[in-house]
């Protein structure tokens, strides 16, 4: 194995400063850690659930989680974890690992018999990754800034989150439809649900703190392939005008054209960019690779002028912090989602036809024969049938108990 070879090379390199016995011991220890990586990945898969976040039973699971966290609070909570200049990770030896072990044991991420060694071994690595998955963080096993902040949210706050979200989930525990789409805003995640099971999950990018994605119930009624993007007035004012002041070539470079309300095209030189005059016109971006909506727009009834859509900025899906939009919801792997939506049509849509339609670059609008219920929700804590308890940052401060630490980590992740 290449990894094992690299570990052995490291041990050989270190042997010049260590005894052969010590070098061999460290090599064997690291090799054991590497051998557990596959097991760690399997354990992370095991905590995923096909149960919808808004399952009819989710309230019961949250109630069990409340009992568990109530006991933790009653016992004084969990210890605070600190870290030195270097983030703690696999292979580290640090006294701070002891408090990390205690913290992970408190919530069951690390087994109680794992011991209180100061070594960050494969068991701690797996426990940190499990904790990261439960908190919507990249499961890299590294106790960096965002993981450290999540570890140090007090048990009392986590208990209060569960109690707050129990009320939210109960209010949504009725029949939501045989097939529906749910966007959990603070989790920046989308579920496509069919017959009480999650058919697919999609990472999302949702609204910034000052341009929030609205909470609402609606129905998806139409898909626009290779769409134009008409720039909303709010974005013209907040983003487009300032960019044109700095770079007059911005519109041309992004294939955005200007029209008056009689559909006459204008040149950018005809507008006074030092005023709000631009808000009186339509700015329309042509379909293509750079179109802000990507290859498809998903329309649903609402008064906020928001929608779900693809995006050319795929890299944002890989971030822990995915609150970058102006209120609309960007969808990772959008083709899988819309293929599922189109299954109920009689027009012969399948993944191949979706791909071909996008490949042509030609505009095409498709009305759904059966509209799909859509729920834009705000759930920051929930539990699964497997007993896995999830938490997310209260990004819009709707839980009612804002934390300085949470606000700090949001600022650092942006």
matplotlib code that plots the C-alpha trace (Angstrom):
import matplotlib.pyplot as plt

x = [0.0, 1.2, 0.1, 1.9, 5.0, 4.8, 4.4, 7.4, 9.5, 8.6, 9.7, 13.0, 13.6, 12.9, 15.2, 18.2, 17.1, 15.6, 16.6, 15.6, 13.3, 11.5, 11.2, 9.8, 7.3, 6.1, 5.8, 3.7, 1.5, 0.9, 0.3, -2.4, -4.0, -3.9, -5.4, -8.5, -9.3, -11.6, -13.3, -13.8, -15.4, -17.8, -18.7, -19.5, -21.7, -23.5, -24.7, -26.5, -30.2, -32.8, -35.3, -36.5, -35.7, -39.5, -40.5, -43.6, -41.4, -38.7, -40.4, -40.1, -36.4, -35.9, -37.7, -35.2, -32.4, -33.7, -33.7, -30.1, -28.9, -30.9, -28.9, -25.6, -26.7, -27.7, -24.2, -22.6, -22.2, -19.0, -15.4, -14.2, -11.6, -8.6, -6.0, -2.5, -1.1, -1.5, -4.8, -5.1, -5.1, -4.2, -0.7, -0.6, 0.5, -0.9, -2.4, -5.4, -6.3, -7.3, -10.1, -11.0, -11.5, -13.7, -15.8, -16.3, -17.2, -19.8, -21.9, -21.1, -18.9, -16.0, -16.6, -16.3, -13.5, -11.3, -9.1, -7.7, -4.4, -2.9, -2.4, -4.7, -5.1, -7.4, -10.2, -10.2, -9.9, -13.0, -14.8, -13.9, -15.1, -18.4, -18.8, -18.1, -20.8, -23.3, -22.6, -22.5, -18.7, -16.3, -15.3, -11.6, -10.7, -8.9, -9.9, -9.7, -11.4, -14.9, -14.8, -13.4, -16.2, -18.8, -17.2, -17.4, -21.1, -22.4, -24.6, -27.4, -27.5, -27.7, -30.5, -32.4, -31.9, -33.4, -36.4, -36.9, -36.7, -39.1, -41.8, -40.8, -40.8, -44.1, -45.7, -44.5, -45.4, -48.5, -48.8, -46.4, -47.1, -46.0, -43.2, -41.8, -38.7, -37.4, -34.8, -33.3, -31.8, -29.4, -28.1, -27.8, -29.2, -32.0, -33.9, -36.0, -38.5, -40.6, -43.0, -41.5, -37.9, -35.1, -34.6, -31.6, -29.8, -28.2, -25.8, -27.2, -26.0, -28.6, -29.1, -26.6, -27.4, -28.5, -30.4, -32.1, -33.8, -37.5, -39.2, -42.3, -44.4, -45.1, -45.2, -42.7, -44.5, -41.9, -38.3, -36.4, -33.6, -30.7, -32.4, -31.9, -31.2, -33.0, -31.1, -33.3, -33.5, -31.9, -28.9, -28.7, -28.6, -26.3, -23.9, -24.2, -24.0, -20.9, -19.2, -19.9, -18.3, -15.1, -15.1, -17.2, -16.5, -18.3, -21.6, -20.0, -17.7, -20.6, -22.9, -25.4, -27.5, -29.6, -33.2, -35.9, -39.4, -40.3, -37.6, -35.2, -31.6, -29.4, -25.6, -24.0, -22.8, -26.4, -26.8, -25.6, -23.9, -23.4, -27.1, -29.8, -30.9, -29.9, -32.7, -35.2, -34.0, -33.9, -30.5, -30.6, -27.8, -27.7, -27.7, -24.3, -21.5, -21.3, -25.0, -25.6, -28.5, -26.3, -28.1, -31.6, -33.9, -36.6, -39.7, -42.1, -44.9, -43.8, -43.9, -40.2, -38.9, -36.7, -36.2, -33.9, -31.3, -28.0, -24.8, -21.5, -19.8, -19.5, -16.7, -19.0, -20.6, -17.4, -17.4, -18.6, -20.1, -22.7, -24.6, -23.7, -26.8, -29.2, -32.1, -32.3, -31.2, -28.3, -28.5, -25.6, -26.2, -29.3, -29.7, -30.4, -33.0, -34.9, -34.8, -36.6, -39.1, -39.8, -40.4, -44.1, -44.5, -45.8, -43.4, -40.6, -38.1, -35.1, -31.6, -30.3, -32.9, -32.1, -28.4, -29.1, -31.4, -28.8, -26.0, -27.9, -27.8, -31.3, -34.0, -36.8, -39.5, -41.1, -44.3, -44.6, -47.8, -47.9, -46.6, -44.1, -44.7, -41.7, -40.9, -38.2, -37.7, -35.4, -34.3, -31.1, -31.4, -32.9, -32.3, -32.6, -34.0, -30.4, -30.0, -27.7, -28.3, -27.6, -26.9, -26.4, -25.5, -28.4, -27.2, -30.2, -30.5, -34.0, -33.5, -33.5, -30.1, -27.3, -23.8, -20.8, -18.8, -21.2, -21.1, -17.3, -17.0, -19.5, -17.3, -14.2, -15.7, -17.0]
y = [0.0, 3.5, 4.8, 2.1, 2.8, 6.5, 5.6, 3.3, 6.0, 8.4, 5.9, 5.4, 9.1, 9.5, 6.6, 8.9, 10.8, 7.8, 4.3, 1.5, 0.1, 3.4, 3.9, 0.4, 0.9, 4.1, 2.5, -0.3, 2.1, 4.3, 1.2, 0.1, 3.5, 3.4, -0.1, 1.3, 4.0, 1.6, 0.6, 4.3, 5.0, 2.1, 3.4, 6.8, 5.2, 3.3, 6.5, 7.7, 7.1, 6.8, 8.2, 11.7, 14.6, 15.3, 11.6, 11.1, 9.4, 12.0, 13.7, 10.4, 10.2, 13.8, 13.0, 10.2, 12.5, 15.1, 12.5, 11.6, 15.2, 16.0, 13.3, 14.8, 18.3, 16.9, 15.4, 18.8, 18.7, 17.9, 19.3, 22.2, 21.1, 23.3, 23.0, 24.3, 26.2, 23.1, 21.4, 18.0, 15.1, 11.5, 10.7, 13.7, 13.3, 16.2, 16.5, 18.2, 14.9, 13.7, 16.3, 15.6, 11.9, 12.9, 15.2, 12.5, 9.9, 12.2, 12.0, 8.4, 9.3, 7.5, 4.3, 4.5, 1.8, 3.7, 5.0, 8.5, 8.3, 11.6, 9.9, 10.8, 7.3, 5.7, 5.4, 9.1, 9.8, 7.7, 9.4, 12.9, 12.0, 10.7, 13.9, 16.0, 14.1, 14.7, 18.5, 18.9, 19.4, 17.9, 14.5, 14.9, 13.8, 17.1, 19.2, 22.5, 25.8, 24.9, 21.4, 22.9, 25.5, 22.8, 20.6, 23.5, 24.4, 23.8, 20.8, 23.1, 24.8, 21.5, 20.4, 23.6, 23.2, 19.7, 21.1, 24.0, 21.7, 19.2, 21.8, 22.6, 18.9, 18.2, 21.1, 19.3, 15.8, 15.4, 13.8, 15.8, 13.8, 10.5, 12.4, 15.7, 17.8, 19.2, 21.9, 22.2, 25.7, 25.5, 22.1, 23.4, 20.1, 18.8, 15.6, 14.0, 11.8, 9.1, 6.8, 7.7, 7.1, 9.5, 8.8, 11.1, 13.8, 16.8, 19.4, 22.9, 26.5, 28.8, 32.4, 34.7, 36.0, 39.3, 37.7, 34.8, 31.9, 32.1, 29.4, 28.3, 25.5, 25.4, 23.2, 22.7, 23.2, 23.8, 23.2, 25.5, 23.9, 26.1, 29.1, 32.8, 34.6, 37.8, 39.7, 40.6, 44.3, 43.7, 42.2, 44.9, 47.5, 45.6, 43.8, 44.7, 48.5, 48.4, 45.9, 48.0, 51.0, 49.0, 47.0, 48.3, 45.0, 43.0, 42.7, 41.7, 39.2, 37.5, 37.6, 39.9, 42.1, 45.1, 45.6, 48.2, 47.1, 47.2, 44.6, 47.1, 46.3, 49.0, 49.6, 49.9, 53.4, 54.6, 54.2, 56.4, 53.9, 56.5, 56.4, 53.7, 54.2, 50.6, 49.3, 50.6, 48.1, 44.3, 42.6, 39.2, 36.6, 34.3, 30.5, 29.0, 27.6, 30.9, 31.4, 31.9, 29.4, 26.7, 24.3, 24.2, 26.3, 24.7, 26.9, 26.8, 29.2, 31.9, 35.7, 36.0, 35.5, 32.6, 29.2, 26.1, 25.9, 24.5, 26.6, 27.0, 27.5, 23.8, 24.4, 26.0, 22.6, 21.3, 24.0, 23.6, 27.1, 27.2, 30.4, 32.4, 33.0, 35.8, 33.7, 31.1, 27.5, 26.0, 22.2, 19.8, 17.0, 18.7, 16.4, 13.4, 15.5, 16.7, 13.2, 12.0, 14.8, 13.9, 10.2, 11.0, 12.6, 10.7, 12.5, 9.9, 11.8, 9.9, 10.7, 10.3, 12.8, 15.2, 15.1, 15.4, 18.4, 20.2, 19.3, 21.1, 24.4, 25.1, 26.7, 24.3, 24.7, 21.6, 21.7, 18.9, 16.9, 16.3, 19.2, 18.2, 19.5, 21.6, 22.5, 25.1, 24.4, 25.4, 22.5, 22.8, 19.6, 16.2, 12.5, 9.3, 5.8, 4.7, 7.0, 9.4, 13.0, 15.8, 19.5, 22.5, 26.1, 28.5, 30.5, 32.9, 33.1, 31.7, 29.3, 32.3, 31.7, 33.1, 32.1, 34.3, 31.2, 30.3, 33.8, 33.7, 30.5, 31.7, 34.8, 32.6, 30.2, 32.8]
z = [0.0, -0.9, 2.5, 4.4, 2.4, 3.2, 6.9, 6.8, 5.0, 7.7, 10.4, 8.6, 8.3, 12.0, 12.9, 12.5, 15.6, 17.4, 18.4, 15.9, 18.5, 18.9, 15.1, 14.7, 17.5, 15.9, 12.5, 13.9, 15.8, 12.7, 10.5, 12.9, 12.7, 8.9, 8.9, 10.7, 8.1, 6.1, 9.3, 10.1, 6.8, 7.2, 10.7, 9.2, 6.6, 9.4, 11.1, 8.0, 7.9, 5.2, 7.6, 6.7, 9.0, 9.1, 9.7, 11.7, 14.3, 14.5, 17.5, 19.4, 18.6, 19.7, 23.0, 23.6, 22.9, 25.3, 28.1, 27.2, 27.2, 30.3, 32.1, 30.8, 32.0, 35.4, 35.7, 35.1, 31.3, 29.5, 29.8, 27.7, 25.1, 24.4, 21.7, 21.2, 18.2, 16.1, 15.4, 17.1, 14.6, 14.2, 15.7, 18.0, 21.6, 23.7, 27.2, 25.5, 24.0, 27.4, 27.7, 24.1, 25.0, 27.9, 25.8, 23.1, 25.7, 27.2, 24.0, 23.0, 20.0, 21.8, 23.7, 27.5, 27.6, 25.2, 28.0, 28.8, 27.0, 25.7, 22.3, 19.4, 18.1, 15.5, 18.0, 18.8, 15.0, 14.3, 17.2, 16.0, 12.5, 13.9, 15.9, 12.8, 10.7, 13.5, 13.4, 9.7, 9.5, 7.0, 8.6, 8.3, 11.8, 12.5, 15.6, 13.8, 14.6, 13.6, 15.3, 18.5, 18.7, 18.1, 20.8, 23.3, 22.9, 26.4, 27.1, 28.3, 24.9, 23.1, 25.4, 24.7, 21.0, 21.1, 23.1, 20.7, 17.6, 19.2, 18.9, 15.3, 14.2, 15.9, 13.9, 10.7, 11.7, 9.6, 6.2, 3.9, 0.7, -0.9, -2.6, -1.4, -1.2, 2.1, 2.4, 5.9, 5.9, 8.8, 7.6, 4.1, 2.9, 0.7, 1.0, -1.8, 0.1, -1.4, 0.5, 3.9, 2.9, 1.7, -2.0, -2.2, -0.2, -1.7, -0.3, -0.7, -0.6, 1.1, 1.9, 3.7, 7.1, 5.6, 2.7, 4.3, 2.6, 3.6, 5.6, 3.7, 2.3, -1.5, -4.6, -7.4, -10.6, -13.4, -14.5, -16.8, -18.7, -19.8, -18.3, -18.6, -15.3, -14.7, -12.0, -9.0, -8.1, -4.7, -6.4, -9.0, -6.1, -3.7, -6.1, -9.8, -9.5, -7.2, -9.6, -12.6, -10.9, -10.4, -13.7, -16.7, -18.5, -15.8, -17.8, -21.1, -19.4, -17.7, -20.7, -19.0, -21.3, -20.4, -21.5, -20.9, -20.1, -23.8, -24.4, -26.2, -25.5, -24.1, -23.8, -20.4, -21.3, -21.4, -17.6, -14.8, -12.5, -9.8, -9.1, -8.7, -12.3, -13.2, -11.0, -13.5, -16.2, -16.7, -16.5, -18.2, -18.2, -21.3, -20.8, -20.7, -18.5, -16.5, -16.0, -12.3, -12.4, -14.0, -16.2, -14.6, -12.5, -10.3, -9.8, -6.9, -5.9, -3.6, -3.1, -2.4, -5.9, -4.9, -6.4, -6.4, -9.0, -10.3, -10.0, -11.9, -8.4, -7.4, -5.0, -2.4, -1.8, -0.3, 2.4, 6.0, 5.7, 2.9, 3.4, 0.4, -1.7, -1.9, -0.7, -3.5, -2.9, -4.9, -5.4, -5.7, -8.1, -9.4, -12.3, -10.0, -8.2, -11.3, -12.9, -9.8, -10.1, -13.7, -13.0, -12.5, -15.9, -19.0, -21.4, -21.3, -19.2, -17.8, -16.8, -20.4, -21.7, -18.9, -19.8, -23.5, -23.0, -20.9, -23.4, -26.2, -24.4, -25.8, -23.6, -22.6, -20.0, -18.5, -16.5, -13.9, -14.4, -10.7, -8.6, -5.9, -2.4, -1.1, 2.5, 3.3, 7.0, 9.9, 12.0, 14.0, 16.1, 15.4, 16.0, 13.9, 14.6, 15.1, 18.0, 16.2, 17.4, 14.9, 15.6, 13.3, 13.9, 14.5, 11.5, 11.4, 15.2, 15.4, 18.3, 20.7, 22.4, 20.3, 21.3, 21.0, 20.0, 17.2, 15.8, 16.0, 14.1, 11.5, 10.9, 10.7, 8.2, 5.8]

ax = plt.figure().add_subplot(projection="3d")
ax.plot(x, y, z, "-o")
ax.set_aspect("equal")
plt.show()
